[in-house]
């Protein structure tokens, strides 16, 4: 059984991305494993495309693009609803 929630932040290093990274790190719990992925890396960009990411910053939680990131950008309330900051049972 996986005991960590996998959080991936897709970033281009812009100020909006940095703000999202700070928010995710602030909200993340001890069971959250946060990774920041650089969209300038071709492998990361390919994974982003496979996940349906069309703009950054974008947050993926346990392999699923957070609803708030599909078209309009990250929102703390929506990310919390998707599981950010909540330990796995």
Chimera marker file (.cmm) of the C-alpha trace (Angstrom):
<marker_set name="trace">
<marker id="1" x="0.000" y="0.000" z="0.000" r="1" g="1" b="0" radius="0.5"/>
<marker id="2" x="1.306" y="3.438" z="-0.925" r="1" g="1" b="0" radius="0.5"/>
<marker id="3" x="1.629" y="5.720" z="2.097" r="1" g="1" b="0" radius="0.5"/>
<marker id="4" x="2.579" y="8.875" z="0.207" r="1" g="1" b="0" radius="0.5"/>
<marker id="5" x="0.394" y="11.136" z="-1.914" r="1" g="1" b="0" radius="0.5"/>
<marker id="6" x="2.357" y="12.025" z="-5.065" r="1" g="1" b="0" radius="0.5"/>
<marker id="7" x="2.129" y="15.726" z="-5.939" r="1" g="1" b="0" radius="0.5"/>
<marker id="8" x="3.717" y="16.950" z="-9.179" r="1" g="1" b="0" radius="0.5"/>
<marker id="9" x="3.962" y="20.652" z="-10.001" r="1" g="1" b="0" radius="0.5"/>
<marker id="10" x="4.673" y="21.379" z="-13.662" r="1" g="1" b="0" radius="0.5"/>
<marker id="11" x="6.520" y="24.678" z="-13.892" r="1" g="1" b="0" radius="0.5"/>
<marker id="12" x="8.202" y="26.950" z="-16.422" r="1" g="1" b="0" radius="0.5"/>
<marker id="13" x="9.957" y="28.949" z="-13.695" r="1" g="1" b="0" radius="0.5"/>
<marker id="14" x="7.681" y="31.973" z="-14.098" r="1" g="1" b="0" radius="0.5"/>
<marker id="15" x="6.407" y="34.061" z="-11.144" r="1" g="1" b="0" radius="0.5"/>
<marker id="16" x="2.963" y="32.381" z="-11.310" r="1" g="1" b="0" radius="0.5"/>
<marker id="17" x="4.654" y="28.980" z="-11.209" r="1" g="1" b="0" radius="0.5"/>
<marker id="18" x="6.803" y="29.997" z="-8.243" r="1" g="1" b="0" radius="0.5"/>
<marker id="19" x="3.686" y="31.214" z="-6.395" r="1" g="1" b="0" radius="0.5"/>
<marker id="20" x="1.983" y="27.867" z="-7.019" r="1" g="1" b="0" radius="0.5"/>
<marker id="21" x="5.050" y="25.928" z="-5.846" r="1" g="1" b="0" radius="0.5"/>
<marker id="22" x="5.107" y="27.949" z="-2.621" r="1" g="1" b="0" radius="0.5"/>
<marker id="23" x="1.365" y="27.375" z="-2.077" r="1" g="1" b="0" radius="0.5"/>
<marker id="24" x="1.639" y="23.618" z="-2.702" r="1" g="1" b="0" radius="0.5"/>
<marker id="25" x="4.613" y="23.325" z="-0.327" r="1" g="1" b="0" radius="0.5"/>
<marker id="26" x="2.745" y="25.348" z="2.316" r="1" g="1" b="0" radius="0.5"/>
<marker id="27" x="-0.386" y="23.186" z="2.096" r="1" g="1" b="0" radius="0.5"/>
<marker id="28" x="1.329" y="19.802" z="1.658" r="1" g="1" b="0" radius="0.5"/>
<marker id="29" x="1.169" y="17.401" z="4.579" r="1" g="1" b="0" radius="0.5"/>
<marker id="30" x="3.796" y="14.983" z="5.847" r="1" g="1" b="0" radius="0.5"/>
<marker id="31" x="2.240" y="12.289" z="3.612" r="1" g="1" b="0" radius="0.5"/>
<marker id="32" x="2.664" y="14.450" z="0.486" r="1" g="1" b="0" radius="0.5"/>
<marker id="33" x="5.684" y="13.863" z="-1.723" r="1" g="1" b="0" radius="0.5"/>
<marker id="34" x="6.044" y="17.081" z="-3.767" r="1" g="1" b="0" radius="0.5"/>
<marker id="35" x="8.057" y="17.154" z="-6.996" r="1" g="1" b="0" radius="0.5"/>
<marker id="36" x="8.612" y="20.254" z="-9.121" r="1" g="1" b="0" radius="0.5"/>
<marker id="37" x="9.023" y="19.392" z="-12.797" r="1" g="1" b="0" radius="0.5"/>
<marker id="38" x="10.670" y="21.748" z="-15.291" r="1" g="1" b="0" radius="0.5"/>
<marker id="39" x="8.720" y="22.049" z="-18.537" r="1" g="1" b="0" radius="0.5"/>
<marker id="40" x="11.963" y="22.950" z="-20.335" r="1" g="1" b="0" radius="0.5"/>
<marker id="41" x="12.912" y="19.266" z="-20.031" r="1" g="1" b="0" radius="0.5"/>
<marker id="42" x="11.579" y="17.372" z="-23.092" r="1" g="1" b="0" radius="0.5"/>
<marker id="43" x="10.682" y="14.304" z="-21.019" r="1" g="1" b="0" radius="0.5"/>
<marker id="44" x="8.677" y="16.430" z="-18.595" r="1" g="1" b="0" radius="0.5"/>
<marker id="45" x="6.929" y="18.230" z="-21.459" r="1" g="1" b="0" radius="0.5"/>
<marker id="46" x="5.989" y="14.875" z="-23.018" r="1" g="1" b="0" radius="0.5"/>
<marker id="47" x="4.546" y="13.650" z="-19.690" r="1" g="1" b="0" radius="0.5"/>
<marker id="48" x="2.628" y="16.923" z="-19.341" r="1" g="1" b="0" radius="0.5"/>
<marker id="49" x="1.129" y="16.468" z="-22.794" r="1" g="1" b="0" radius="0.5"/>
<marker id="50" x="0.126" y="12.876" z="-21.925" r="1" g="1" b="0" radius="0.5"/>
<marker id="51" x="-1.626" y="14.179" z="-18.793" r="1" g="1" b="0" radius="0.5"/>
<marker id="52" x="-3.548" y="16.812" z="-20.774" r="1" g="1" b="0" radius="0.5"/>
<marker id="53" x="-1.648" y="19.795" z="-19.395" r="1" g="1" b="0" radius="0.5"/>
<marker id="54" x="-2.056" y="22.763" z="-21.726" r="1" g="1" b="0" radius="0.5"/>
<marker id="55" x="-0.727" y="25.569" z="-19.521" r="1" g="1" b="0" radius="0.5"/>
<marker id="56" x="1.484" y="26.029" z="-16.491" r="1" g="1" b="0" radius="0.5"/>
<marker id="57" x="1.568" y="26.072" z="-13.613" r="1" g="1" b="0" radius="0.5"/>
<marker id="58" x="-0.288" y="22.783" z="-13.323" r="1" g="1" b="0" radius="0.5"/>
<marker id="59" x="-0.607" y="20.354" z="-10.432" r="1" g="1" b="0" radius="0.5"/>
<marker id="60" x="-1.040" y="16.600" z="-10.726" r="1" g="1" b="0" radius="0.5"/>
<marker id="61" x="-2.118" y="14.676" z="-7.633" r="1" g="1" b="0" radius="0.5"/>
<marker id="62" x="-1.660" y="10.911" z="-7.625" r="1" g="1" b="0" radius="0.5"/>
<marker id="63" x="-1.374" y="10.855" z="-11.424" r="1" g="1" b="0" radius="0.5"/>
<marker id="64" x="-4.477" y="12.961" z="-12.131" r="1" g="1" b="0" radius="0.5"/>
<marker id="65" x="-4.452" y="16.556" z="-13.330" r="1" g="1" b="0" radius="0.5"/>
<marker id="66" x="-6.248" y="18.590" z="-10.665" r="1" g="1" b="0" radius="0.5"/>
<marker id="67" x="-9.548" y="19.969" z="-11.994" r="1" g="1" b="0" radius="0.5"/>
<marker id="68" x="-8.470" y="23.491" z="-11.152" r="1" g="1" b="0" radius="0.5"/>
<marker id="69" x="-5.527" y="23.163" z="-13.514" r="1" g="1" b="0" radius="0.5"/>
<marker id="70" x="-7.547" y="22.197" z="-16.570" r="1" g="1" b="0" radius="0.5"/>
<marker id="71" x="-7.754" y="25.521" z="-18.370" r="1" g="1" b="0" radius="0.5"/>
<marker id="72" x="-7.645" y="28.146" z="-15.636" r="1" g="1" b="0" radius="0.5"/>
<marker id="73" x="-4.785" y="27.596" z="-13.226" r="1" g="1" b="0" radius="0.5"/>
<marker id="74" x="-4.316" y="26.202" z="-9.720" r="1" g="1" b="0" radius="0.5"/>
<marker id="75" x="-6.671" y="27.090" z="-6.878" r="1" g="1" b="0" radius="0.5"/>
<marker id="76" x="-5.921" y="26.150" z="-3.272" r="1" g="1" b="0" radius="0.5"/>
<marker id="77" x="-9.486" y="25.109" z="-2.429" r="1" g="1" b="0" radius="0.5"/>
<marker id="78" x="-9.730" y="22.848" z="-5.476" r="1" g="1" b="0" radius="0.5"/>
<marker id="79" x="-6.297" y="21.343" z="-4.759" r="1" g="1" b="0" radius="0.5"/>
<marker id="80" x="-7.314" y="20.607" z="-1.171" r="1" g="1" b="0" radius="0.5"/>
<marker id="81" x="-10.487" y="18.946" z="-2.505" r="1" g="1" b="0" radius="0.5"/>
<marker id="82" x="-8.295" y="16.823" z="-4.802" r="1" g="1" b="0" radius="0.5"/>
<marker id="83" x="-6.290" y="15.583" z="-1.809" r="1" g="1" b="0" radius="0.5"/>
<marker id="84" x="-3.416" y="18.023" z="-1.318" r="1" g="1" b="0" radius="0.5"/>
<marker id="85" x="-2.567" y="18.203" z="2.382" r="1" g="1" b="0" radius="0.5"/>
<marker id="86" x="-4.590" y="15.110" z="3.255" r="1" g="1" b="0" radius="0.5"/>
<marker id="87" x="-2.785" y="11.981" z="4.429" r="1" g="1" b="0" radius="0.5"/>
<marker id="88" x="-3.627" y="8.682" z="2.777" r="1" g="1" b="0" radius="0.5"/>
<marker id="89" x="-5.530" y="6.265" z="4.975" r="1" g="1" b="0" radius="0.5"/>
<link id1="1" id2="2" r="1" g="1" b="0" radius="0.2"/>
<link id1="2" id2="3" r="1" g="1" b="0" radius="0.2"/>
<link id1="3" id2="4" r="1" g="1" b="0" radius="0.2"/>
<link id1="4" id2="5" r="1" g="1" b="0" radius="0.2"/>
<link id1="5" id2="6" r="1" g="1" b="0" radius="0.2"/>
<link id1="6" id2="7" r="1" g="1" b="0" radius="0.2"/>
<link id1="7" id2="8" r="1" g="1" b="0" radius="0.2"/>
<link id1="8" id2="9" r="1" g="1" b="0" radius="0.2"/>
<link id1="9" id2="10" r="1" g="1" b="0" radius="0.2"/>
<link id1="10" id2="11" r="1" g="1" b="0" radius="0.2"/>
<link id1="11" id2="12" r="1" g="1" b="0" radius="0.2"/>
<link id1="12" id2="13" r="1" g="1" b="0" radius="0.2"/>
<link id1="13" id2="14" r="1" g="1" b="0" radius="0.2"/>
<link id1="14" id2="15" r="1" g="1" b="0" radius="0.2"/>
<link id1="15" id2="16" r="1" g="1" b="0" radius="0.2"/>
<link id1="16" id2="17" r="1" g="1" b="0" radius="0.2"/>
<link id1="17" id2="18" r="1" g="1" b="0" radius="0.2"/>
<link id1="18" id2="19" r="1" g="1" b="0" radius="0.2"/>
<link id1="19" id2="20" r="1" g="1" b="0" radius="0.2"/>
<link id1="20" id2="21" r="1" g="1" b="0" radius="0.2"/>
<link id1="21" id2="22" r="1" g="1" b="0" radius="0.2"/>
<link id1="22" id2="23" r="1" g="1" b="0" radius="0.2"/>
<link id1="23" id2="24" r="1" g="1" b="0" radius="0.2"/>
<link id1="24" id2="25" r="1" g="1" b="0" radius="0.2"/>
<link id1="25" id2="26" r="1" g="1" b="0" radius="0.2"/>
<link id1="26" id2="27" r="1" g="1" b="0" radius="0.2"/>
<link id1="27" id2="28" r="1" g="1" b="0" radius="0.2"/>
<link id1="28" id2="29" r="1" g="1" b="0" radius="0.2"/>
<link id1="29" id2="30" r="1" g="1" b="0" radius="0.2"/>
<link id1="30" id2="31" r="1" g="1" b="0" radius="0.2"/>
<link id1="31" id2="32" r="1" g="1" b="0" radius="0.2"/>
<link id1="32" id2="33" r="1" g="1" b="0" radius="0.2"/>
<link id1="33" id2="34" r="1" g="1" b="0" radius="0.2"/>
<link id1="34" id2="35" r="1" g="1" b="0" radius="0.2"/>
<link id1="35" id2="36" r="1" g="1" b="0" radius="0.2"/>
<link id1="36" id2="37" r="1" g="1" b="0" radius="0.2"/>
<link id1="37" id2="38" r="1" g="1" b="0" radius="0.2"/>
<link id1="38" id2="39" r="1" g="1" b="0" radius="0.2"/>
<link id1="39" id2="40" r="1" g="1" b="0" radius="0.2"/>
<link id1="40" id2="41" r="1" g="1" b="0" radius="0.2"/>
<link id1="41" id2="42" r="1" g="1" b="0" radius="0.2"/>
<link id1="42" id2="43" r="1" g="1" b="0" radius="0.2"/>
<link id1="43" id2="44" r="1" g="1" b="0" radius="0.2"/>
<link id1="44" id2="45" r="1" g="1" b="0" radius="0.2"/>
<link id1="45" id2="46" r="1" g="1" b="0" radius="0.2"/>
<link id1="46" id2="47" r="1" g="1" b="0" radius="0.2"/>
<link id1="47" id2="48" r="1" g="1" b="0" radius="0.2"/>
<link id1="48" id2="49" r="1" g="1" b="0" radius="0.2"/>
<link id1="49" id2="50" r="1" g="1" b="0" radius="0.2"/>
<link id1="50" id2="51" r="1" g="1" b="0" radius="0.2"/>
<link id1="51" id2="52" r="1" g="1" b="0" radius="0.2"/>
<link id1="52" id2="53" r="1" g="1" b="0" radius="0.2"/>
<link id1="53" id2="54" r="1" g="1" b="0" radius="0.2"/>
<link id1="54" id2="55" r="1" g="1" b="0" radius="0.2"/>
<link id1="55" id2="56" r="1" g="1" b="0" radius="0.2"/>
<link id1="56" id2="57" r="1" g="1" b="0" radius="0.2"/>
<link id1="57" id2="58" r="1" g="1" b="0" radius="0.2"/>
<link id1="58" id2="59" r="1" g="1" b="0" radius="0.2"/>
<link id1="59" id2="60" r="1" g="1" b="0" radius="0.2"/>
<link id1="60" id2="61" r="1" g="1" b="0" radius="0.2"/>
<link id1="61" id2="62" r="1" g="1" b="0" radius="0.2"/>
<link id1="62" id2="63" r="1" g="1" b="0" radius="0.2"/>
<link id1="63" id2="64" r="1" g="1" b="0" radius="0.2"/>
<link id1="64" id2="65" r="1" g="1" b="0" radius="0.2"/>
<link id1="65" id2="66" r="1" g="1" b="0" radius="0.2"/>
<link id1="66" id2="67" r="1" g="1" b="0" radius="0.2"/>
<link id1="67" id2="68" r="1" g="1" b="0" radius="0.2"/>
<link id1="68" id2="69" r="1" g="1" b="0" radius="0.2"/>
<link id1="69" id2="70" r="1" g="1" b="0" radius="0.2"/>
<link id1="70" id2="71" r="1" g="1" b="0" radius="0.2"/>
<link id1="71" id2="72" r="1" g="1" b="0" radius="0.2"/>
<link id1="72" id2="73" r="1" g="1" b="0" radius="0.2"/>
<link id1="73" id2="74" r="1" g="1" b="0" radius="0.2"/>
<link id1="74" id2="75" r="1" g="1" b="0" radius="0.2"/>
<link id1="75" id2="76" r="1" g="1" b="0" radius="0.2"/>
<link id1="76" id2="77" r="1" g="1" b="0" radius="0.2"/>
<link id1="77" id2="78" r="1" g="1" b="0" radius="0.2"/>
<link id1="78" id2="79" r="1" g="1" b="0" radius="0.2"/>
<link id1="79" id2="80" r="1" g="1" b="0" radius="0.2"/>
<link id1="80" id2="81" r="1" g="1" b="0" radius="0.2"/>
<link id1="81" id2="82" r="1" g="1" b="0" radius="0.2"/>
<link id1="82" id2="83" r="1" g="1" b="0" radius="0.2"/>
<link id1="83" id2="84" r="1" g="1" b="0" radius="0.2"/>
<link id1="84" id2="85" r="1" g="1" b="0" radius="0.2"/>
<link id1="85" id2="86" r="1" g="1" b="0" radius="0.2"/>
<link id1="86" id2="87" r="1" g="1" b="0" radius="0.2"/>
<link id1="87" id2="88" r="1" g="1" b="0" radius="0.2"/>
<link id1="88" id2="89" r="1" g="1" b="0" radius="0.2"/>
</marker_set>
